[in-house]
Amino acid sequence: DSGVTQTPKHLITATGQRVTLRCSPRSGDLSVYWYQQSLDQGLQFLIQYYNGEERAKGNILERFSAQQFPDLHSELNLSSLELGDSALYFCASSVGPRDKQYFGPGTRLTVT
Amino acid sequence: AQTVTQSQPEMSVQEAETVTLSCTYDTSESDYYLFWYKQPPSRQMILVIRQEAYKQQNATENRFSVNFQKAAKSFSLKISDSQLGDAAMYFCAYASGSRLTFGEGTQLTVNP
């Protein structure tokens, strides 16, 4: 158990819908990262927050957005969902931007 | 852009034997970190080992060790005394800032 929690574990929804994925970092970690793992794209970095501020952006679609709240939990919002958004979404956390990243169990999103 | 290449999509090893997984990367940065993550069938991403580029000494974690060749931009993972529980997908990853860039992964099978 990495100490990073993600909810829900599984999510099945239809195209065009909007979902929110939630992540709670390890106690003491200020950085939160979101990654997407899909069959065709592999593991890709989406976005990073540090102590509530956006720090880095990767291959995140405009239909996706994220935020980190004052209690340091983070949410990833996916809207206008397409079949190709089906993937495993990981949250990771670290103490600081250059420290080891510990991954949560992931949320498996299926868009039908 | 930084890239990470794992040239072995699949590897197999006999229980108790040693196996080496290969990874090469491309970067123009001088300050960076390298990681190996393990993803078992549960899909959890587990940090195996971390290497700072400025350190010449190869990192070691119990049965796991790396061979870091900075000039050659090579970062291989050696697993000694392989166990059935080592069977998993192994990802090599690079970080110069905070985001991780992953290779395509190597599926390791451990034969009893």
Interface residues (C-beta under 8 A of the other chain):
Chain A: S2 S31 Y33 Y35 G42 L43 Q44 F45 Q48 Y50 R55 A56 G58 L88 F90 A92 S94 P97 R98 K100 Q101 Y102 F103 P105 G106 R108
Chain B: Y33 F35 Y37 S42 R43 Q44 M45 I46 L47 R50 F91 A95 G97 S98 R99 L100 T101 F102 E104 G105
